């Protein structure tokens, strides 16, 4: 079996596919890529047994077809160092040795029989699957706006992923770690059916890294897994089992007081004062008045103190409330508008953070639980 491939295209494809491989695998075969020559296409697959990622790269001067496995780390390192030329691959199908030839040099390495590679994601039965097509931006925006709020507590596995609550007119993406919750609704495309699943962090990160901005993504959802497919990539991933909490019950609907503030100004101020915060809880005290918001941080353990204020428009008279600096920074960094709106009820109830103007067909809401403070 022989073929020729552009070295840079090969390295780019290997770099993307390798994102699914774990640093340590229970099955040693999963340390390898699965390569399959199919006509003028080289199909490269990697898996961690829960997620399987496949990409295609064009090849030429093909002689024969077949499949084999090649060590992922070694072939990626080789591809990285190859000159920007077309490289010849020659695989001996008897002993599975592989020769890589380029102008001025060559590499020799051993491969493994392709049939050893496991089929790690079950096939999706057409009669039990839900299919939809949506723009990649809808998926990317959903992931980018929710990923920061995903939980890490293994005692609550359902919260260790992003909920996709698919409705007929759009997709709602939800993530929470019990301290903060984000709900992002995107109606850019209408699936026309209802379904829901919890996508783990790893495939979400892979999609965020590899999806292009202007691609169509075909999504197939079965009871236990999903397949995301573009012209060049296919990602199959198992869901997190269990039922997601009822997020709509958590989002306050009657916070009477509203703060409108410049997002960049308050974000910069929180970052500055947080330098002096107690690392144990990162508490920042906020005092909202009709024309300004004051921020105060002190750590009596090391005798540090910080105070700052920025202009704002507050509909109440005065309110003192505490929030975690780290969570505030995450939320304000995720919101992208020039101004943000913070809706409050009292110092013991969660604050609701929203952009001052949602993009067309979208609705973003973030809630953050406060930290109890006695005084400012």
N, C-alpha and C positions, 0 to 999 in steps of 0.2 A: 504494500500500500504506500503510495507516494502522493505528495501534494506540495504546493508552494503557497506561502502566506506572507503578507506584509507584516514585518516585525512589530511596528508601532500599533497596528490594528490588533494584533494578537495580544500584546502586552496590555493594551487598554481593556480588552475583553476579559483577560485573566484577572486583572485588578478588580474589575467589577464583580465577577463571579466569585472570587475568593472571599468576599465579604461574608458569605454564608458559612464558611468553614470555621469550626471551633478551634481554639488553640490546643485543646485536648479532646480527643474523641474516644468513645468506648469501643468503636469498631475502627481498626487501623485502616481499613479500606477507605474510610471517609477523610483520610489525610490526602486523598488523591482527587484529581479531576477525572471525570469520565468524558472521553473524547469520542465522537462518532462522526465519521466522514459520510456525508449524504449528498451525493452529486457534487455541486460546486460550493457546498457549504460545510463548514466545520462546526458541529454542535457541541458546546462545552457545558458540562453540568457539574455542579457541586452541591453537597448536601450535609446537613448535620442531623439527619433523621427526622427532624421536625419541620424543616424548611428545605426546599429544593429550588435552586436557581439555575436557569438554563439561558445561555446566550449563543448567538450565531455570529460567525465571522466568515467573510468570503474567502475562498481559496481558488487556486488555478492549477493547471497542469496535473489534474487528478488522475491517478491510476489505481483503480480498485476502490472498494468501500469496506467499512468495518468499524469496529469499536475497540477501545483499549483504555486503560487507566494509567495516569502519569502523576507522579508526586507533585502536589500543588506548589509547595514552597520552592522546590528546586526548579521546576519549569518556569515559575514566575520570576525567580532570580535570573535565570538564563535569559528570558525574554526581555527583562529590564536592561540587560547589558548588551543586547544585540544591536548592531548598527541599523540605521534606518534604511533597510533594503528588503527585498523579497528573500525569504529564507526557505530552503528546501527541507522537507521532512520525509524520511524514509523509514517505514516500520516493517520489520521482519515478522510476518504473521506466524512463523514457526516457533521462534524463541522470544518474540516480543521485545527485541532490542530496537532502539530508535536512534537514528543518526540525524543530527541537525547540521546542515551545511550552509555556510554563508561565505561571501568573498573573503578569502584569506584565512579561514578557520572552520572548525566544526566541533560539535559536542556529541558524545555517545552516552546513552543512558538506557536503563532497562524500564520497561513498562509492565503492566499486568493485564491479564485477560479481562476484557470489558464485561463479560457476563458475571464477574464477581461483584460488580457494583450493585448495591441493593436498590430495589424499587421502594422508596421510603414514604411516598405519599400515595394513599389509596386512590384508585381511579374514581372519578365522579360519575355517578349514574345520571344520565340525562333526565330521567323522570323524577329525580330527587334534587335537582340543581336549579338554582335561580341565576339567571344571566342578565347582565346589563353592560352597557358601554357608556363610559364617561370620559371627559377630558382629564388629562393628567393633572392640570392645575387644581381641579376639584379635590383630588386625592392629596396632592402636595399641600394645599392650604389647610385641609383637614388635619393632616399629620403635624404640620408646623405649628398650628395654633393649639394643639392639645398635648403634644409629646412631653412638654415640660411638667405637666401635672400628673403624669402616670405614677402610681404608687410603687413601692418597692418592698412592702411587707408580705412575706411569703405566707403569712397566716390569712391574708386576704388575696388569694391568687386572682380573683376576678378583677381586682383593681390594678393588676400589673400589666394591663393592656389598654388599648383604645377601643371603646365601644363604637361600632358602626350601627346606628339605628336608622335603617333604610326605610324611607317612606315613599309613597307614590310620587310626591312632588319634590323630593330632595333627600339629602343624606345629613344626618345629625351625628357629629363626632363628639364623644364625651370622654373625659379623663378626670380621675380624682385620686388623691392620696389621703383623704379625710380632712386635711387641713385646707386644701384648696380644690376647687372644681372648675373645670372649663367646659362650656357647651358651645360648639360651633356648628351652625346650620348653614349648609350650602345648597342652594337650589339652582345652581348653574345648569345641571341636567336633571331630568326627572326620570328616575328608574321605572316608574309605573307599577311597582309591586312593593310589598313590605317584607322585610327580613331584618335580622340583627345578628351580630357576631362580635366577639372580643378579639381583636388582632393584637398579638404580643408585640413587645417593643422591638425585638430584633428584625422581623420583616418590615415593620414600619420604618425603621432606620434605613434598611436596604432600599425600600421604595423611595424614600426621601433623597437618598444619595444617587440613585440610578435613573429615576424617571426624568425624561426631558420635559421642558416647559410646554411644548405644543404637540403632545402625543395623544392619541386615542388609546384608552386602556379598556380591554375587554375583561370583565370580572365575572367569574363563575363561582358561586357560593353553594356549598353543600352543607349538610348538617354538621360536619366536623372540620372542614377545611375550605380554603379559597384558592383560586388560581387567578393571578393577575398577568395579563398577556399583552405585549406590544409587538411591533414588527420585529424587534430584535431580542426582547427579553421575555422570559416566562418565570414567574415566581409562584411556587405552590407552598402554602403554609397551613399548619394546623392551628385551630382556634384554642383559646383558653376555655376550659369547661366551666359551666356554672352560670348563674343568673346575675346580671349586673344590677346594682342598687337603682331604685327609682329616682333618677337624677332630677326630675321635674319637681318632686316634693321638697328637694333641698334648696332650690333657687328661690330666694325671697321675692315676693311680688308686691310688697307694700312698704318699701323703705321710703319714708317721706322726705328725707333731707338729701339734697344733691350738691355735689362739689364738682365744679368744672375747673380744670387746672391744666397748664401747659405740661404735656407729657415729658418733654425733654428736660424741663426745669426741675420737676419733682424727682425724676429718675436720677439726675445728676446729684441733687441734694441728698437723696436717700443713700446713694453710693458713698458720698463723702462722710456723712455722719455715721454710717455703719462701720467705718473704720474703728470707731471707739466703742462699738457695741460689745456686750458680753457674748463671747462665742457660744455659750451654752444655749441661748435662746434668740440672740440677735434682735432683741426688742428695740423698736423705735416708737417713741411716744409722739402722737400727732395731736395738735390742737387746731381745730378748724374754727375760724371766725368768718364773718361775712366777706372780708377782703383779703385774707391771707391764711396760709397754713404754716404753722410752726412745727419743726421737728426737733426732738431732743433725745439724746442718748447719753447714758452715763454708766460706767462700770466701776463701782466702788472697790472692787477687788484690786484694781491697778490704778485707781484715781484718775480716770480719763473721763472727759466730758466733751460733748459736741452739741451745737445748736445752730439751726439754720431756718430760714423762712423764705417762702416764695408766694407770689400773688395767686389768689384764687377767687372763685365766685361761689360762696356757700349760702344756701337758702335758709339755713338755721341761724341761731344766735351764736352758739358756741358748743363744741363737742370735743371731748378728749377721748382718744381711743388708741390702742396699741396694736401694731402689726409687726410680723417678722420682716426684717430688712431683706433677707435672702428671697423670701416669697414675693415681696413687693417688687424687687428688682426683676425677678423672672416675669411677673405679670406685666410690668410697665415695658419691659423689653419685647414682649410678645405683641402687645398692642402697637399699631403702626401709625395711628393718626397723630396729628399735631397736638390735639387736646384729648384728654380722657375725662370721663364722667364717673364719679364714685358716688354710689347711692348708699346712704347710711340710715339706720333706725335708732340704735343706741349702742353704747360701748360694749355690750355683751352679745350683740348679734352680728352675723357676717356682713362684710361690705361687698357690694356688687360693683365690679369694674367693667366699663364698656367703652368702646371708641365713641367719640362724639358723633361720628357719622359712619355707619356700616357701609361697606361696599355693596353694590347692587347684587341682589339675590343672596345676601349673606346676613348672618346675625351672630355676633360673638358676645358671650357673657362669661365673665370669670368671677367666682365668689371666693372670698378669703376669710377664714375664721380669725377673729381678733385674739389678742393676748390681753388678759385682764391687767389693768393698771389702776392704781389707787388715786394718783394725782399726776399733774404735769410737773 
